Amino acid sequence: MNGKINSFPGNFTLKYKNKIRLYETVSLKGKGSVFMEEEKKSTLSFHLHLIAETGVLDKYPFRKLLIERNINEEEYAAVLKMLQRLNRLYKEQKEEGLLDYTSLLLEFVGMMPEKLYYWDVLLALREEKQDDTYKGLVDELILLDMKNRY
C-alpha cells in the first residue's frame, strides 16, 4: 500500500493507490481498521462481481453499467438529475415543434461524469426494459448522434 496520511483533529484518512482507482480514501477509526475496511471493500466488490456473472443484472443494463464503472451515489444522482432536466427540455421543445435537439446532445455529452462514456449510457438506457421514462429522449439522442457520425 502506497499512501499518505492526512490528519485532522479526531479525523484520520489515508489516501493510497490501488489497481482499480488511482486514489482512494479510507477512514481510520482505530488500529488495523484500514485493513478491515479494505477487506470489506474487497469482499463487497467480489460479491458484486459474482452477482454480475449470474446474469441477474442483464435486465438492468444501466444499473449494471453504473456498477461496472464504479459510479458513486453522488455521480448517480447527478446523472439522474441531468436526465430529468434534459427529458423535460426535450418534451417542451418537441411540443413547441422544434426538430433539432443538438443542444440536448451536447449537454448530455458534456455533463456526463468522466467515468462514463455517453454512448454506453445511451445504449444502456435504451435497453433498460423496466423503465422507459427517458425513451423518447434517448432514442432522439441516439438518432442525432448517428446522423452526426456519418
QUIJOTA-V857316 format. One record per pair of residues at least 12 apart in sequence whose C-alpha atoms are under 10 Angstrom apart, sorted by sequence separation. I is the first residue (numbers start at 0). J is the second residue. D is the distance in Angstrom with one decimal. If there is no record, write none. Layout:
# QUIJOTA-V857316
i->I j->J d->D
i->I j->J d->D
This chain:
# QUIJOTA-V857316
i->1 j->13 d->9.8
i->2 j->14 d->5.4
i->3 j->15 d->6.8
i->12 j->24 d->6.3
i->13 j->25 d->5.4
i->14 j->26 d->9.3
i->25 j->37 d->8.0
i->51 j->63 d->7.6
i->88 j->100 d->9.6
i->108 j->120 d->9.9
i->121 j->133 d->9.9
i->125 j->137 d->6.4
i->1 j->14 d->8.3
i->2 j->15 d->4.1
i->3 j->16 d->9.8
i->11 j->24 d->9.9
i->12 j->25 d->5.6
i->13 j->26 d->6.6
i->62 j->75 d->9.7
i->104 j->117 d->9.5
i->121 j->134 d->9.8
i->124 j->137 d->7.1
i->125 j->138 d->7.2
i->0 j->14 d->9.5
i->1 j->15 d->5.3
i->2 j->16 d->6.7
i->11 j->25 d->8.5
i->12 j->26 d->4.6
i->13 j->27 d->7.2
i->89 j->103 d->7.5
i->107 j->121 d->9.7
i->123 j->137 d->9.8
i->124 j->138 d->9.4
i->0 j->15 d->6.4
i->1 j->16 d->5.9
i->2 j->17 d->9.8
i->11 j->26 d->5.9
i->12 j->27 d->5.7
i->51 j->66 d->9.1
i->88 j->103 d->8.0
i->121 j->136 d->9.6
i->122 j->137 d->8.3
i->0 j->16 d->7.0
i->1 j->17 d->8.2
i->10 j->26 d->7.7
i->11 j->27 d->5.3
i->12 j->28 d->9.0
i->47 j->63 d->10.0
i->51 j->67 d->9.0
i->121 j->137 d->6.1
i->122 j->138 d->9.3
i->125 j->141 d->9.1
i->0 j->17 d->7.6
i->10 j->27 d->7.6
i->11 j->28 d->7.5
i->85 j->102 d->9.8
i->86 j->103 d->9.0
i->120 j->137 d->9.4
i->121 j->138 d->8.3
i->9 j->27 d->9.9
i->10 j->28 d->8.2
i->11 j->29 d->9.5
i->48 j->66 d->9.3
i->85 j->103 d->6.4
i->9 j->28 d->9.3
i->47 j->66 d->8.2
i->48 j->67 d->8.8
i->84 j->103 d->9.8
i->85 j->104 d->9.0
i->121 j->140 d->7.8
i->122 j->141 d->8.1
i->2 j->22 d->8.9
i->4 j->24 d->9.7
i->13 j->33 d->8.1
i->47 j->67 d->9.2
i->121 j->141 d->6.8
i->1 j->22 d->9.8
i->2 j->23 d->9.6
i->4 j->25 d->9.9
i->6 j->27 d->9.7
i->12 j->33 d->9.2
i->85 j->106 d->8.3
i->2 j->24 d->9.7
i->44 j->66 d->9.6
i->85 j->107 d->7.7
i->118 j->140 d->9.5
i->4 j->27 d->9.6
i->118 j->141 d->8.0
i->44 j->69 d->9.8
i->81 j->106 d->8.8
i->82 j->107 d->7.9
i->81 j->107 d->7.5
i->118 j->144 d->8.8
i->78 j->107 d->9.1
i->81 j->110 d->7.7
i->81 j->111 d->8.6
i->78 j->110 d->8.1
i->104 j->136 d->9.5
i->77 j->110 d->8.9
i->78 j->111 d->6.9
i->103 j->136 d->9.0
i->104 j->137 d->9.5
i->107 j->140 d->8.8
i->77 j->111 d->8.7
i->78 j->112 d->7.7
i->77 j->112 d->8.4
i->104 j->139 d->8.9
i->105 j->140 d->9.5
i->100 j->136 d->9.3
i->103 j->139 d->9.7
i->104 j->140 d->5.8
i->74 j->111 d->9.1
i->75 j->112 d->9.0
i->78 j->115 d->10.0
i->103 j->140 d->7.8
i->104 j->141 d->8.8
i->74 j->112 d->6.8
i->101 j->139 d->9.7
i->74 j->113 d->9.8
i->100 j->139 d->7.8
i->101 j->140 d->8.1
i->104 j->143 d->7.7
i->105 j->144 d->9.7
i->74 j->114 d->9.3
i->99 j->139 d->9.6
i->100 j->140 d->7.6
i->103 j->143 d->10.0
i->104 j->144 d->7.6
i->74 j->115 d->10.0
i->70 j->112 d->8.8
i->78 j->120 d->9.9
i->101 j->143 d->7.2
i->70 j->113 d->10.0
i->100 j->143 d->7.6
i->101 j->144 d->8.6
i->70 j->114 d->7.3
i->89 j->133 d->9.8
i->99 j->143 d->8.5
i->68 j->113 d->10.0
i->69 j->114 d->7.8
i->70 j->115 d->8.4
i->90 j->135 d->8.6
i->68 j->114 d->6.2
i->69 j->115 d->9.5
i->86 j->132 d->8.6
i->87 j->133 d->9.6
i->89 j->135 d->8.4
i->90 j->136 d->8.2
i->101 j->147 d->9.6
i->67 j->114 d->9.9
i->68 j->115 d->6.9
i->86 j->133 d->6.4
i->89 j->136 d->6.4
i->67 j->115 d->9.9
i->68 j->116 d->9.8
i->85 j->133 d->9.2
i->86 j->134 d->9.2
i->88 j->136 d->9.4
i->20 j->69 d->9.3
i->65 j->114 d->9.1
i->83 j->132 d->9.0
i->86 j->135 d->8.2
i->87 j->136 d->9.2
i->19 j->69 d->9.1
i->65 j->115 d->8.1
i->82 j->132 d->9.6
i->83 j->133 d->8.1
i->86 j->136 d->5.9
i->89 j->139 d->9.1
i->64 j->115 d->8.4
i->82 j->133 d->7.5
i->85 j->136 d->7.7
i->86 j->137 d->8.8
i->85 j->137 d->9.9
i->82 j->136 d->8.8
i->64 j->119 d->8.0
i->65 j->120 d->8.9
i->82 j->137 d->9.4
i->64 j->120 d->7.6
i->61 j->119 d->8.8
i->62 j->120 d->9.9
i->65 j->123 d->9.8
i->60 j->119 d->9.7
i->61 j->120 d->6.8
i->64 j->123 d->7.3
i->60 j->120 d->9.0
i->61 j->121 d->8.7
i->63 j->123 d->8.6
i->64 j->124 d->9.8
i->61 j->122 d->8.4
i->62 j->123 d->8.4
i->60 j->122 d->8.6
i->61 j->123 d->4.7
i->62 j->124 d->9.1
i->60 j->123 d->5.0
i->61 j->124 d->5.5
i->59 j->123 d->8.1
i->60 j->124 d->7.2
i->61 j->125 d->8.7
i->59 j->124 d->8.8
i->60 j->125 d->8.9
i->61 j->126 d->7.9
i->62 j->127 d->8.8
i->60 j->126 d->6.6
i->61 j->127 d->6.4
i->59 j->126 d->7.9
i->60 j->127 d->5.8
i->58 j->126 d->8.3
i->59 j->127 d->5.5
i->60 j->128 d->8.9
i->57 j->126 d->9.4
i->58 j->127 d->6.8
i->59 j->128 d->7.4
i->57 j->127 d->9.0
i->58 j->128 d->6.9
i->59 j->129 d->7.4
i->58 j->129 d->7.6
i->59 j->130 d->9.1
